[in-house]
Amino acid sequence: MILVTGATGNVGRHVVDGLVAQGRDVRALTRSPETAGLPDGVDVVRGDHADVALLEKCLDGVESVFLVWPFPTTEDASAVVETIARYARRVVLLSSIAVRDDVEEQTDPIGALHAELERPIERSGLEWCFLRPGGFAVNALAWAPEIRADGVVRDIFGAASMPLIHERDIATVAVRALTEDGHAGSKYVLTGAEVLSYAEYARTIGEVIGRPVRWEEISREAAWRKKAAQGLPPEFIDVMLDGYASLVDDPAPATTTFEEVAGVPPATFREWAADHADDFR
Ligand SMILES: NC(=O)c1ccc[n+]([C@@H]2O[C@H](COP(=O)([O-])OP(=O)(O)OC[C@H]3O[C@@H](n4cnc5c(N)ncnc54)[C@H](OP(=O)(O)O)[C@@H]3O)[C@@H](O)[C@H]2O)c1
């Protein structure tokens, strides 16, 4: 049995689909089983994996766990890891490219959060694999209301460039790490293959949906207010904006890790946009 946390989320949903396609026994954790919309045959259980008592009820018979941490703090993370380690043998963590191995202390709060999850896992005795993706292509869904309304994305740092990754590609690597030997102790830094700017990503969505989409640069203050209104935790917004600013002059490089693990190239952003075209129409 493989337990998938974050099973209704961007990556988790594809992890469930990938495991079901292989005929694996899957248990999916969600706070709302009635609206989860997961495939038939999946053991959908109500739970919140930040709640150790609820988590423990889901771990009987579980051999491997896909662990997503959608929470803004790592409170209870050690207890969650210890609980998983009492039942399971293997864990695959959805971590982040922001974690740095070359520093004593993480300076980026997103890196710090994920490092605080990775550390207890490394000490747990579990067989572990860390997926450290860069920016998700699915973040572009935040532009969907404006693209649907008038085809203008109003945001900051349109020239910031990075290789966005399709959420399904992250799940492909997760499924391999959950089901195959040979991934233990790996830290996979996963990105797409093309380094494009935000403005180019927005334009590509327009080309895919057959309606022009253009980028309109706004002030930092306006961008801050917009991200707060989208529900991003205020403590992360400045960090995010500083991160985007640095990508204008110093684009994030692409890695080849996805292709090395999966044996095929990662999806292009155009393919991602085609998969999500209805969200933008
Ligand atoms: N976005 C990026 O560019 C990026 C880049 C690198 C790493 N990451 C990391 O990827 C992870 C997020 O992955 P994702 O996008 O697949 O996840 P997600 O879609 O944001 O969330 C996954 C699931 O977690 C549950 N959830 C969300 N908030 C919760 C809460 N407060 N309490 C309990 N459950 C909650 C929800 O399931 P239910 O409602 O069904 O319970 C949700 O469907 C984060 O750790 C993030 O730091 C993201």
The ligand as an SDF file (V2000), in Angstrom:
LIG
                    3D

 48 52  0  0  0  0  0  0  0  0999 V2000
    4.5070   26.0160   -6.5700 N   0  0  0  0  0  0  0  0  0  0  0  0
    5.8050   25.9550   -6.7930 C   0  0  0  0  0  0  0  0  0  0  0  0
    6.3540   26.6120   -7.6920 O   0  0  0  0  0  0  0  0  0  0  0  0
    6.6500   25.0410   -5.9430 C   0  0  0  0  0  0  0  0  0  0  0  0
    8.0020   24.8720   -6.2550 C   0  0  0  0  0  0  0  0  0  0  0  0
    8.7860   23.9970   -5.4880 C   0  0  0  0  0  0  0  0  0  0  0  0
    8.2250   23.3240   -4.4010 C   0  0  0  0  0  0  0  0  0  0  0  0
    6.8970   23.5330   -4.1230 N   0  0  0  0  0  0  0  0  0  0  0  0
    6.3420   22.8210   -2.9530 C   0  0  0  0  0  0  0  0  0  0  0  0
    5.3160   21.9240   -3.3800 O   0  0  0  0  0  0  0  0  0  0  0  0
    4.3980   21.7360   -2.3060 C   0  0  0  0  0  0  0  0  0  0  0  0
    2.9810   21.9560   -2.7920 C   0  0  0  0  0  0  0  0  0  0  0  0
    2.6500   20.9500   -3.7330 O   0  0  0  0  0  0  0  0  0  0  0  0
    1.2570   21.0040   -4.5100 P   0  0  0  0  0  0  0  0  0  0  0  0
    1.2030   22.2950   -5.3040 O   0  0  0  0  0  0  0  0  0  0  0  0
    1.0870   19.7260   -5.2080 O   0  0  0  0  0  0  0  0  0  0  0  0
    0.2680   21.1080   -3.3000 O   0  0  0  0  0  0  0  0  0  0  0  0
   -1.1440   21.8370   -3.2340 P   0  0  0  0  0  0  0  0  0  0  0  0
   -1.8730   21.5610   -4.4970 O   0  0  0  0  0  0  0  0  0  0  0  0
   -0.9480   23.2600   -2.8270 O   0  0  0  0  0  0  0  0  0  0  0  0
   -1.7970   21.1270   -1.9730 O   0  0  0  0  0  0  0  0  0  0  0  0
   -1.8740   19.7230   -1.8680 C   0  0  0  0  0  0  0  0  0  0  0  0
   -3.0390   19.3320   -0.9970 C   0  0  0  0  0  0  0  0  0  0  0  0
   -2.7320   19.5540    0.3690 O   0  0  0  0  0  0  0  0  0  0  0  0
   -3.9450   19.7660    1.0760 C   0  0  0  0  0  0  0  0  0  0  0  0
   -3.8130   21.0340    1.8100 N   0  0  0  0  0  0  0  0  0  0  0  0
   -3.5980   22.2620    1.3410 C   0  0  0  0  0  0  0  0  0  0  0  0
   -3.5300   23.1700    2.3500 N   0  0  0  0  0  0  0  0  0  0  0  0
   -3.7080   22.4700    3.4710 C   0  0  0  0  0  0  0  0  0  0  0  0
   -3.7450   22.7970    4.8270 C   0  0  0  0  0  0  0  0  0  0  0  0
   -3.5710   24.0720    5.2470 N   0  0  0  0  0  0  0  0  0  0  0  0
   -3.9800   21.8170    5.7230 N   0  0  0  0  0  0  0  0  0  0  0  0
   -4.1230   20.5440    5.3090 C   0  0  0  0  0  0  0  0  0  0  0  0
   -4.0750   20.1590    4.0140 N   0  0  0  0  0  0  0  0  0  0  0  0
   -3.8710   21.1180    3.1160 C   0  0  0  0  0  0  0  0  0  0  0  0
   -5.0700   19.8900    0.0620 C   0  0  0  0  0  0  0  0  0  0  0  0
   -5.7470   18.6490    0.0230 O   0  0  0  0  0  0  0  0  0  0  0  0
   -7.2030   18.4280    0.6800 P   0  0  0  0  0  0  0  0  0  0  0  0
   -7.9510   19.7250    0.5770 O   0  0  0  0  0  0  0  0  0  0  0  0
   -7.7720   17.3480   -0.1860 O   0  0  0  0  0  0  0  0  0  0  0  0
   -6.9530   17.9980    2.0720 O   0  0  0  0  0  0  0  0  0  0  0  0
   -4.3110   20.1070   -1.2420 C   0  0  0  0  0  0  0  0  0  0  0  0
   -4.9980   19.6040   -2.3710 O   0  0  0  0  0  0  0  0  0  0  0  0
    4.7740   22.7510   -1.2160 C   0  0  0  0  0  0  0  0  0  0  0  0
    5.5220   22.1150   -0.2130 O   0  0  0  0  0  0  0  0  0  0  0  0
    5.6390   23.7360   -1.9900 C   0  0  0  0  0  0  0  0  0  0  0  0
    6.5620   24.4240   -1.1560 O   0  0  0  0  0  0  0  0  0  0  0  0
    6.1140   24.3500   -4.8540 C   0  0  0  0  0  0  0  0  0  0  0  0
  1  2  1  0
  2  3  2  0
  2  4  1  0
  4  5  1  0
  4 48  2  0
  5  6  2  0
  6  7  1  0
  7  8  2  0
  8  9  1  0
  8 48  1  0
  9 10  1  0
  9 46  1  0
 10 11  1  0
 11 12  1  0
 11 44  1  0
 12 13  1  0
 13 14  1  0
 14 15  2  0
 14 16  1  0
 14 17  1  0
 17 18  1  0
 18 19  2  0
 18 20  1  0
 18 21  1  0
 21 22  1  0
 22 23  1  0
 23 24  1  0
 23 42  1  0
 24 25  1  0
 25 26  1  0
 25 36  1  0
 26 27  1  0
 26 35  1  0
 27 28  2  0
 28 29  1  0
 29 30  1  0
 29 35  2  0
 30 31  1  0
 30 32  2  0
 32 33  1  0
 33 34  2  0
 34 35  1  0
 36 37  1  0
 36 42  1  0
 37 38  1  0
 38 39  2  0
 38 40  1  0
 38 41  1  0
 42 43  1  0
 44 45  1  0
 44 46  1  0
 46 47  1  0
M  CHG  2   8   1  16  -1
M  END
$$$$
